[in-house]
Amino acid sequence: MITVIMPVYNEGEFIYNNVLTVDKILADANIEHQFLLVDDGSKDNSWEEMSRLAEDYPQVSVIRLSRNFGKELALCAALENADGDAVVVMDSDLQHPPELIPEMVRLWQEEGYDVVEGVKADRGKESLGAKIAAMTFYRMFKKSTKIDIGVASDFKLMNRDSLEAWKQMPEKNTFFRGLSAWVGFNRYAMPFEVAERAGGETKWTFKSLLRLAINSITAYTAAPLLLVFWIGVILFMASLVLGIYTLVTFFTGHTPGGYPTMILLQLFIGSCIMISLSIIGLYISKIYEEVKARPRYLISKKKGNAFIKNDK
């Protein structure tokens, strides 16, 4: 039994047919399966369509979060409530090609891989700015964590062992791609081409992507704190050079006017201090969130046979 996981946000117009598309592919391949959909506080009719799916098809179960918590925490809700022998994580807009799921299952069952990870052969139809921003983020992540997720995606199969290992990590700020790579296990990289959306438009904005990038790096590694150290080293070396220059010019009687120089130095040092404080402040805020020990998400409703079985 595999559980197909889909986080859903404002996909009401297409979610019903998209699930049926995946269901047909798996049924034709004789793969025993079920669906677990998580409504991440959608503002359209997504929950109504998901509820209709749960009523019409016994293999579909749905969860509604109490508000929009973001894709990462919607994934957490799905992964922590999935009860299949393996889970397949994919986007609800079908940009992750469902035709590859049977091969993922075969690699798990016949080849013995614990994780079958979809890696992007290309990024699909993205603007030049989006591609540059993504490339910059992935290079920063690789530099700071030593893990290359530049072509990785959320599209992956995880068996029960790797899923249970992932569930042992209790942090509130999660980055699924990074943490699923951190757990290790026997992995297989399966290339795929990003398909066009089955309908609608992307819900990601520049602001939300920037927030995701910052949260992902700070949630996964403390490496940016080293930037504060190197800023200090650079400023120390600069002050050392400037100090020697000042002494030399003073004793030789060629001391230049220092007012513009002092202004520039103060602006430069002040900027470095503010950048350093911002980096430290980000980590203090993460510590604050962890110490509060609030739940990652709150579930308002559940529907489907899986929850009826568990409630009994």
C-alpha positions in Angstrom: 0.0 0.0 0.0 1.3 3.4 -0.9 -0.1 6.7 0.3 0.0 9.5 -2.3 0.4 12.8 -0.4 -0.7 16.2 -1.9 -0.7 19.5 -0.1 -3.4 21.7 -1.5 -3.8 25.5 -1.6 -6.5 27.2 -3.7 -6.7 24.3 -6.2 -10.5 23.9 -6.0 -11.1 24.2 -9.8 -8.8 21.3 -10.6 -8.1 19.1 -7.6 -11.0 16.6 -8.2 -9.9 15.8 -11.7 -6.2 15.8 -10.9 -6.7 13.2 -8.2 -8.7 11.0 -10.5 -5.9 11.3 -13.1 -3.4 9.9 -10.7 -5.8 7.3 -9.4 -6.3 5.9 -12.9 -2.6 5.7 -13.6 -2.0 3.7 -10.4 -5.1 1.5 -10.9 -4.0 0.6 -14.4 -0.6 -0.3 -13.0 -2.3 -2.5 -10.3 -0.7 -0.6 -7.5 -2.6 -0.7 -4.2 -2.9 2.9 -3.1 -4.7 5.6 -1.1 -4.6 9.4 -1.1 -4.1 11.8 1.7 -4.8 15.5 0.8 -4.1 18.4 3.1 -6.0 21.7 2.6 -3.5 24.4 3.8 -6.2 27.0 4.6 -7.4 27.5 1.0 -9.7 30.5 0.4 -11.6 29.0 -2.5 -13.7 25.8 -2.8 -10.8 23.4 -2.4 -12.1 21.9 0.8 -15.5 21.3 -0.7 -14.0 19.5 -3.7 -11.7 17.5 -1.4 -14.6 16.5 0.8 -16.5 15.4 -2.3 -13.6 13.3 -3.3 -13.5 11.6 0.1 -17.2 10.9 -0.1 -17.1 9.6 -3.7 -13.9 7.5 -3.4 -13.1 5.4 -0.3 -9.3 5.5 -1.0 -9.3 9.3 -0.5 -8.8 10.9 2.9 -8.6 14.6 3.5 -7.3 16.9 6.2 -8.1 20.6 6.7 -5.7 22.8 8.6 -7.1 25.6 10.8 -5.4 28.2 8.7 -2.6 28.6 6.1 0.5 27.3 7.7 2.6 27.1 4.5 3.5 24.1 2.2 6.3 22.8 4.5 4.0 22.4 7.5 1.1 21.0 5.3 3.6 18.4 4.2 4.4 17.7 7.8 0.7 17.2 8.6 0.4 14.7 5.7 3.6 12.8 6.5 2.7 12.4 10.2 -0.8 11.1 9.3 0.1 8.8 6.5 -0.2 5.0 7.2 1.0 3.4 4.0 4.0 1.1 3.6 5.5 3.9 1.5 4.5 7.5 0.7 4.7 9.4 -2.6 4.9 13.2 -2.2 3.8 15.2 -5.2 2.2 18.6 -6.1 -1.5 18.7 -6.6 -1.1 20.7 -9.8 0.5 17.6 -11.6 3.7 19.4 -12.4 5.2 16.3 -10.9 4.4 13.7 -13.6 2.3 10.9 -12.1 3.3 8.6 -14.9 6.6 8.0 -13.1 5.0 6.7 -9.9 4.8 3.1 -11.1 8.5 3.1 -11.8 9.2 4.7 -8.4 7.2 1.8 -6.8 9.1 -0.8 -8.8 12.4 0.7 -7.7 11.3 0.5 -4.1 9.8 -3.0 -4.3 12.2 -4.8 -6.7 15.4 -2.9 -6.4 15.3 -2.2 -2.7 15.6 1.5 -2.6 14.4 3.3 0.5 14.0 6.7 -1.2 13.3 7.3 -4.8 13.8 11.0 -5.4 12.6 12.9 -8.4 15.3 15.2 -9.7 14.6 17.9 -12.3 16.0 17.4 -15.8 14.9 21.0 -16.4 13.0 23.6 -14.5 10.1 23.9 -17.0 8.7 27.3 -18.0 10.3 29.8 -15.6 11.3 33.3 -16.1 15.0 34.2 -16.3 14.7 36.0 -13.0 13.1 33.0 -11.3 15.9 30.7 -12.6 18.6 33.0 -11.4 17.0 33.4 -8.0 16.6 29.6 -7.7 20.2 29.0 -8.8 21.5 31.5 -6.2 19.5 29.9 -3.4 20.7 26.4 -4.2 24.3 27.4 -4.4 24.0 29.2 -1.1 22.4 26.1 0.4 25.1 23.8 -1.0 27.9 26.1 0.3 26.4 26.3 3.8 25.2 22.7 4.2 27.5 20.7 1.8 24.3 19.1 0.4 23.4 19.6 -3.2 19.6 20.0 -3.7 19.9 22.1 -6.8 18.0 19.6 -9.0 16.0 17.9 -6.1 12.3 18.3 -5.7 9.5 17.4 -3.3 8.5 14.7 -5.7 9.7 11.5 -4.0 8.8 8.1 -2.7 9.9 7.3 0.9 9.4 3.9 2.4 8.2 3.4 6.0 11.8 3.2 7.5 12.9 6.5 6.0 9.6 8.1 6.8 9.8 7.1 10.5 13.4 8.4 10.5 12.2 11.7 9.2 9.4 11.9 11.8 12.0 11.7 14.6 13.1 15.2 13.9 11.0 17.4 16.1 12.0 20.9 15.0 9.2 23.4 14.3 10.9 25.0 11.3 11.2 22.3 8.6 12.6 22.1 5.1 11.4 18.8 3.6 14.0 18.5 0.8 16.9 19.2 3.2 15.7 17.0 6.0 14.7 14.1 3.7 18.2 14.3 2.3 19.8 14.5 5.8 18.2 11.2 6.9 20.2 9.3 4.2 19.1 5.7 3.4 19.5 3.9 0.1 18.5 6.5 -2.5 17.8 6.6 -6.2 17.7 9.8 -8.3 15.1 9.7 -11.0 15.2 12.5 -13.5 12.0 14.1 -14.7 10.9 17.0 -16.7 8.6 19.5 -14.9 5.2 19.4 -16.6 2.9 22.4 -17.2 0.4 23.0 -14.5 -2.9 21.1 -15.0 -4.6 24.5 -14.5 -4.5 27.7 -12.6 -1.5 29.8 -11.7 1.4 29.3 -9.3 0.6 30.5 -5.7 4.3 31.4 -5.1 5.2 35.1 -5.0 8.7 36.6 -4.8 8.0 37.5 -1.2 6.9 34.0 -0.3 9.9 32.4 -2.1 12.3 34.7 -0.4 10.8 33.8 3.0 11.0 30.1 2.2 14.7 30.5 1.2 15.6 32.3 4.4 13.6 29.8 6.6 15.1 26.8 4.7 18.7 27.9 5.3 18.3 29.0 8.9 16.2 26.0 9.8 18.8 23.6 8.4 22.2 25.0 9.2 23.9 27.6 11.5 26.5 28.3 8.8 25.3 31.9 8.1 26.5 32.7 11.7 30.0 32.2 10.4 29.4 35.2 8.1 29.3 37.4 11.2 32.8 36.0 12.2 34.2 36.7 8.7 32.8 40.2 8.7 34.6 40.8 11.9 37.8 39.4 10.5 37.5 41.6 7.4 36.9 44.7 9.5 39.8 43.9 11.7 42.2 43.5 8.8 40.9 46.7 7.2 41.3 48.6 10.5 44.8 47.2 10.9 45.8 48.4 7.4 44.1 51.8 8.0 45.9 52.1 11.4 49.3 51.5 9.8 48.5 53.9 7.0 47.4 56.6 9.5 50.6 56.2 11.6 52.8 56.4 8.6 51.2 59.5 7.3 51.2 61.1 10.7 54.9 60.6 11.3 55.8 61.7 7.8 53.8 64.9 8.1 51.4 64.1 5.3 48.2 63.5 7.2 45.2 63.9 4.8 41.9 65.4 5.8 40.0 62.7 7.6 36.4 63.9 7.6 35.1 62.2 4.4 37.1 59.1 5.3 35.5 58.9 8.8 32.0 59.2 7.4 32.6 56.4 4.9 34.1 54.2 7.5 31.2 54.8 9.9 28.7 54.0 7.1 30.6 50.8 6.2 31.1 49.6 9.7 27.5 50.5 10.6 26.2 48.5 7.7 28.3 45.4 8.6 27.0 45.6 12.2 23.4 45.8 11.1 23.9 42.8 8.7 25.5 40.8 11.5 22.7 41.7 14.0 20.1 40.7 11.5 21.7 37.3 11.0 22.0 36.7 14.7 18.4 38.0 15.2 17.1 35.4 12.7 18.6 32.6 14.7 17.3 34.1 18.0 13.8 34.2 16.5 14.2 30.5 15.5 15.3 29.6 19.0 12.3 31.6 20.4 9.9 29.6 18.1 11.4 26.3 19.2 11.4 27.1 22.9 7.7 28.1 22.7 7.0 24.4 21.7 3.8 25.3 19.8 2.5 22.5 17.5 3.7 22.7 13.9 0.1 22.9 12.7 -3.5 22.6 13.9 -6.1 20.3 12.2 -9.6 21.5 12.1 -11.3 18.7 10.2 -10.6 15.1 8.9 -12.6 13.1 6.5 -12.1 9.7 4.9 -11.9 6.0 5.7 -8.4 6.2 7.1 -9.5 8.5 9.9 -12.7 6.6 10.6 -10.6 3.4 11.0 -8.1 5.2 13.3 -10.9 6.9 15.4 -12.4 3.6 16.1 
